[in-house]
Amino acid sequence: LRYGIASSFEELRTLAFGGQIAGPGGVAMTCDYVAIDARYRTDEVYAFASSDPARIKPVMGSDRLKMPLTQQNVKAYHEVVQYTVNPNYWKDVLHSLIHDDDQTRWVPHSDIGGDYCKQMASEHKVHDPRANNYVWQVVSKGADNHLWDCETMNTMLANECGLFVMEPEQVARQASTTPTENDWLAGHSGRWT
């Protein structure tokens, strides 16, 4: 709906649910859901989610999760459902959407700036020899990747809402074709995030 950072939970609520935007053909659109990282300020995020549990979705990533996501009720906030997601899986999905031949599959907000682009390029996929697979890692230690994580959570919610469907087999197939460190530029000229 808008590009920017909310300074409080109430500002986030107002920005997300307090108005409408003109969609394709001038159709009025509203935000249906908000995904919010529950890894930090966890109890505050759960309390915020409990104020509107049908629309506010707390999310935590777990590299150990073998499936794309799980949902479970939060004990102290019985109406709140926490999404635990496999971040590597959803980052693969987001990467696939960004690099899809159909450029309408992923379109960033018109007001993005350099910081957004920098954060969207803050991670890359590298081979982990211990696990013998590819994982997403920060390019430079200390690099901000908050917006990359937000777009990843948005991708998960969009999929859950049925806005697109990417089957796990399709994601695995695309993830397994990740270029090596030495040849990744060869096939991606002109396709930058």
C-alpha positions, 0 to 999 in steps of 0.5 A, spaced: 500 500 500 505 504 502 512 504 502 516 506 508 517 504 516 512 505 521 514 508 528 509 504 532 504 498 532 498 503 531 502 507 526 502 500 522 495 499 523 493 505 521 497 505 514 495 498 513 488 498 515 486 505 515 485 507 508 484 504 501 488 505 495 487 505 487 488 498 484 488 496 477 483 500 473 481 504 479 478 499 483 479 501 491 483 496 494 485 495 502 490 491 505 487 484 508 493 482 512 499 484 515 505 479 517 510 482 522 516 479 524 515 476 531 523 474 533 524 481 536 519 484 541 516 477 541 511 479 546 509 486 544 508 483 537 503 477 540 499 483 544 499 487 537 496 481 533 491 479 539 488 486 537 486 483 530 488 476 530 484 475 523 489 480 520 495 481 523 500 475 522 506 474 527 512 470 523 518 467 525 523 463 521 526 457 522 532 454 518 530 447 521 523 447 518 523 442 513 516 444 510 515 451 507 511 453 514 507 451 520 501 454 524 500 454 531 496 458 536 500 462 541 499 459 548 498 466 552 494 469 546 490 463 544 486 467 538 493 468 535 496 464 530 504 464 529 506 462 522 513 459 523 516 459 516 522 456 512 526 462 510 530 459 505 524 456 502 520 463 501 527 467 499 527 462 493 520 463 492 521 471 492 527 470 488 523 466 483 518 471 482 523 477 482 527 473 476 520 471 473 520 472 465 513 475 466 515 481 470 508 482 472 509 477 477 513 481 482 513 489 482 516 493 487 512 500 490 513 506 486 516 510 491 522 505 493 529 508 494 536 506 494 536 503 501 530 498 499 535 496 493 541 495 497 537 491 502 533 487 497 541 485 495 543 484 502 543 476 501 545 471 496 545 464 496 551 460 497 553 453 498 554 450 505 559 444 505 557 442 512 549 441 509 551 440 502 546 444 500 545 452 498 542 457 503 541 464 503 546 468 507 548 476 508 553 478 503 556 483 508 556 482 515 552 487 519 548 489 512 541 491 513 536 486 510 529 488 514 526 489 507 528 483 504 525 479 510 519 483 509 518 482 502 519 474 504 514 474 509 509 478 504 511 473 499 509 467 504 502 471 505 500 472 498 501 465 497 497 463 503 492 468 500 492 464 493 494 470 489 499 465 486 501 458 487 508 456 487 508 448 489 514 446 493 517 441 487 517 448 483 521 451 488 526 446 489 527 445 482 529 452 481 533 452 487 537 446 485 539 450 479 542 456 483 549 458 479 555 457 482 559 463 485 563 463 479 558 463 473 552 467 476 553 473 472 553 470 466 546 468 466 543 474 469 546 480 465 541 486 466 537 483 471 538 486 477 535 487 484 
